[in-house]
């Protein structure tokens, strides 16, 4: 019975030590990847495209004004 208790205590100790370690996860990766990462990336791309469209529209307006 003593051997069984010692084995169980060793197993529980090992489980607690490995469960409490922070080796597998890093906070930097967690901050980069969040729940809405795909949505925020899409919004950022849309803002870039909007800026390009505004620049293109302004260039077209300037070209038309110069032709007049």
C-alpha positions as CSV (number, residue, x, y, z in Angstrom):
1,X,0.0,0.0,0.0
2,X,2.9,2.4,0.8
3,X,4.4,1.7,-2.7
4,X,1.0,2.6,-4.3
5,X,0.7,5.8,-2.4
6,X,4.3,6.8,-3.2
7,X,3.8,6.0,-6.9
8,X,0.6,8.1,-6.9
9,X,2.3,11.0,-5.2
10,X,5.1,10.9,-7.7
11,X,2.6,10.8,-10.6
12,X,0.6,13.7,-9.2
13,X,3.8,15.7,-8.6
14,X,5.0,15.2,-12.1
15,X,1.6,16.1,-13.5
16,X,1.5,19.3,-11.5
17,X,5.0,20.3,-12.5
18,X,4.4,19.8,-16.2
19,X,0.9,21.4,-16.0
20,X,2.2,24.5,-14.4
21,X,5.2,25.0,-16.7
22,X,5.0,27.7,-19.3
23,X,7.3,26.2,-22.0
24,X,4.7,25.5,-24.7
25,X,3.1,28.9,-24.9
26,X,4.6,32.3,-25.5
27,X,2.8,35.6,-24.9
28,X,4.2,37.2,-28.1
29,X,2.5,34.6,-30.2
30,X,-0.7,34.9,-28.3
31,X,-0.7,38.6,-28.9
32,X,-0.2,38.2,-32.6
33,X,-2.8,35.6,-33.0
34,X,-6.1,36.5,-31.5
35,X,-9.7,35.5,-32.1
36,X,-10.5,38.3,-34.6
37,X,-7.1,38.3,-36.4
38,X,-8.6,37.3,-39.8
39,X,-11.3,40.0,-39.5
40,X,-8.8,42.7,-38.5
41,X,-6.4,41.7,-41.3
42,X,-9.3,42.0,-43.8
43,X,-10.3,45.4,-42.5
44,X,-6.6,46.6,-42.8
45,X,-6.4,45.4,-46.4
46,X,-9.7,47.1,-47.2
47,X,-8.3,50.4,-45.8
48,X,-5.2,50.0,-48.0
49,X,-7.4,49.4,-51.0
50,X,-9.6,52.4,-50.1
51,X,-6.5,54.6,-50.0
52,X,-5.3,53.4,-53.4
53,X,-8.8,54.0,-54.9
54,X,-8.9,57.5,-53.5
55,X,-5.4,58.3,-54.9
56,X,-6.5,56.9,-58.3
57,X,-9.7,59.0,-58.3
58,X,-7.7,62.1,-57.4
59,X,-5.2,61.4,-60.2
60,X,-8.1,60.9,-62.7
61,X,-9.7,64.2,-61.6
62,X,-6.4,66.0,-61.9
63,X,-5.9,64.5,-65.4
64,X,-9.3,65.6,-66.5
65,X,-8.8,69.1,-65.1
66,X,-5.5,69.4,-67.0
67,X,-7.2,68.3,-70.3
68,X,-9.8,71.1,-70.0
